[in-house]
């Protein structure tokens, strides 16, 4: 990717269900396919809380939960979206450019 402007994008994965061996294999394949673009990645395991002006509430793992993230390098939001579409996500993925 030399000679082109490279930007960073955060992919936030949403939706939790107990992963099957097939989904684990699919994720492994996807992570391997983007290894040269990956800056950082991680997952979340319960124990989440939301803090707001109205107080604090526990966040259970479910289809609305952020379950993981991957930061990648790409030239544009369109390219980052193309990469994200290949992920075997559970509910959805949100893609944000990192400033």
For each residue, the residues with C-beta under 8 A, 3 or more apart:
1: 4 6 73 75
2:
3:
4: 1 75
5: 75
6: 1 73 74 75
7: 73 74 75 76 97 98
8: 39 71 72 73 97 98
9: 71 72 73 74 77 80 95 96 97 98
10: 69 70 71 95 96 97 98
11: 69 70 71 72 80 83 84 87 93 94 95
12: 66 68 69 93 94 95 96
13: 66 67 68 69 70 87 89 90 92 93
14: 63 64 65 66 67 89 90 91 92 93 94
15: 62 63 64 65 67 89 90 91 92
16: 61 62 63 65 67 90
17: 63 90
18:
19: 23 24 27
20: 23 24
21: 24 25
22: 25 26
23: 19 20 26 27 88 90
24: 19 20 21 27 28
25: 21 22 28 29
26: 22 23 29 30 88
27: 19 23 24 30 31 87 88
28: 24 25 31 32
29: 25 26 32 33
30: 26 27 33 34 86 87 88
31: 27 28 34 35 38 41 70
32: 28 29 35
33: 29 30 86
34: 30 31 37 38 70 72 83
35: 31 32 38
36:
37: 34 72 73 74 83
38: 31 34 35 41 70 71 72
39: 8 71 72 73
40: 69 70 71
41: 31 38 68 69 70 71
42: 68 69
43: 67 68 69
44: 48 65 66 67 68
45: 61
46: 60 61
47:
48: 44 58 59 61 65
49: 56 57 58 59
50: 56 57 59
51: 55 56
52: 55 56
53:
54:
55: 51 52
56: 49 50 51 52
57: 49 50
58: 48 49
59: 48 49 50 65
60: 46 65
61: 16 45 46 48 65 67
62: 15 16 65
63: 14 15 16 17 90 91
64: 14 15 91
65: 14 15 16 44 48 59 60 61 62
66: 12 13 14 44 69
67: 13 14 15 16 43 44 61 90
68: 12 13 41 42 43 44
69: 10 11 12 13 40 41 42 43 66
70: 10 11 13 31 34 38 40 41
71: 8 9 10 11 38 39 40 41 98
72: 8 9 11 34 37 38 39 80 83
73: 1 6 7 8 9 37 39
74: 6 7 9 37 77 79 80 83
75: 1 4 5 6 7 79
76: 7 79 80
77: 9 74 80 81 95 97
78: 81 82
79: 74 75 76 82 83
80: 9 11 72 74 76 77 83 84 95 97
81: 77 78 84 85 95
82: 78 79 85 86
83: 11 34 37 72 74 79 80 86 87
84: 11 80 81 87 89 93 95
85: 81 82
86: 30 33 82 83
87: 11 13 27 30 83 84 93
88: 23 26 27 30
89: 13 14 15 84 92 93
90: 13 14 15 16 17 23 63 67
91: 14 15 63 64
92: 13 14 15 89
93: 11 12 13 14 84 87 89
94: 11 12 14
95: 9 10 11 12 77 80 81 84
96: 9 10 12
97: 7 8 9 10 77 80
98: 7 8 9 10 71
99:
